[in-house]
Amino acid sequence: MTQPPVRPAGNWDDTSPDTEPAVPWTAQQVQHLVAQQPRISPWRVVLVQAVVGVTLTLGWWLLGSAPAQQVSSSLWGAAAVILPHALMAWGLRRQATQASAALAAFLFWELVKVAFTVGLLGLAVWWVRNLSWTALLLALVLCLKVHMWALWWLARPGQETN
């Protein structure tokens, strides 16, 4: 009695192709796809982040147990997100002609953004007396999370973004 040949995990059959080879796209097909994708201005995302930061700060001012501490801490937390994102949006305002240049510019400005954020948080710890960590971290997290929500909201079908 002979044993059947051992098949690789997942029952892969490397002798026959599973799919047809992909057909390269024409320039017209690529242009059509690009025209369908909404262009989202990074400045609008920064604006939505600023609105959330100001709203949260007003909430601390109206409802906080120690409004002076919580408002200043909340402003620092929001600024630690908004200002670096605005700097990155400014830095990436020109379109690169090559993909490698675009990637290098993005990585450079991302590094600048992270360094600026860490610097602002360090300054907040050093400058703000009686820092409210709850207010600072809540503003920081909400302004960061609104970044993804703003991208989703601004990229809705039929939404004019630029």
N, C-alpha and C positions, 0 to 999 in steps of 0.2 A: 504494500500500500504506500503510495507516494503522497507526500505532504504538498499542499498548494504553496506556491511561492509566497514569501513574506512580503506584505505590502507596507509601504511607509504609513506612518500615522496620518489619519485624515483621508485615507484611500486616494492618495495622489497617484496619478498615472502620468509619469513624465514622458511617455512615448508619444502621446497625442495632445495637441493643444486643446485647452478647455474653451477658449474663446477665439474669436476671429481677431486678427491683428488690428490695432487701432488705426483709423484713417486720419492722417494729419489734417488739421483745420486749414481752411483758406483764410486769407487776410480779411475777407468780408465777414466770415463767420466770427472771427475774433472781434472785429469792430462792432458787430451786432451785439455780442455778449457784453462788451464794455459799455455800450450805449444803454443796455438794460440795467446795469448795476448803478445804484444810487451813489452819488458822490457826497460824502459826509465831511463837512468842514470841521476840523478839530477845534476851531474857535467856538462852535456851537456846543460842543461837548464840554469845553472849559466853562462856558456860560452856564450850562445846566449844573455843573459842579458848584459854581459860585452861588447860584440860587439856593441850592441845598445847604451850603455852608452858612449863608446869611439866615436862612429860615431856622436852622438849628440854633444858631447864635441868638436869634430873637426868642426862640423857645426857652433857652436858658435864662435870658434876661427877664422874661415874664414869669416863668414857673420855677426857676432854680432856687435852691435853698441858700446858696451863697452866690448871688448873681455876678458880682464883680469878678470873682475868681473863675467862675464857670464860663462867663462871656469871653474873657481874655484867653482862657485855655482853649475854648472852642474855636476862636478866631485863629489861634496858632495851629490847631489841628487841621482846620480847613485850608489855611495858607500853605501848610506843608504838602498839600495835594495840588491845589489850584495853581500856585506860582510855578512849580516845576513842570506841570503839564503845559502851562502857557509858554514857558521857555522852550519846551520841546516842540510845540506847535510852531513857534516862531522859527526855530532852527531847521525844521523840515518843510519850510514853505516853498522851497524850490524843488522841482522834480529833477531827478537824476536821469541821465541819458542811458546809463547802463545799470543792470541789476546789481552788480558788485558794488558800484558807487552808492546806490540807494541803500543797500544793506549796511555798508560801512557808515553812512551818515546816520541811519537809524540806530545802530549800535552805539555810535559816539554820543548822540543826543540822549539815548536811554541811560548811558553811564552818567552823563551830566545831570539828568533828572534825578537819578537815585542819589548821587552825591549831594545835590541841592536839597533834597528831601531830608537826608540824614543831617545835613548842616542846620536846616531850619528846626528840626526836632531837638538837636543839641542846644541851639540858641534858646528855644522855649524852656528847656530844663534850667538853663543858666539864668535867663532874664526874668521869667515870670515867677513872681513871689506867690507862694501858696498855690502852686499849680494843681488844678483839678485834673487828675489823670483820667477820670471817667469822661469828662467833657472833651478833653483833648483826643483821647482814643476813639470816642464815639464820632466826633467830627471827622477824624482821619479815616475811619472805616467807612462811614456813610458816604463821604465824598469819593472814596476809592470805588465803592460798590456802585455808585450812581454812574460811574464811567461806562460800565457794561449796559446798564439800563438805558443810558442816553444814546449809546450806539444803536441799541435795538429800537428805541422810540424814534430816533431821527431817520432810520433806514426803513420805515414802514412803506408799503406800496402807496404810491400817489403822493408821498411827502416830498416837497421840494426842499432840498437841503443846501444847494449852492446857488 
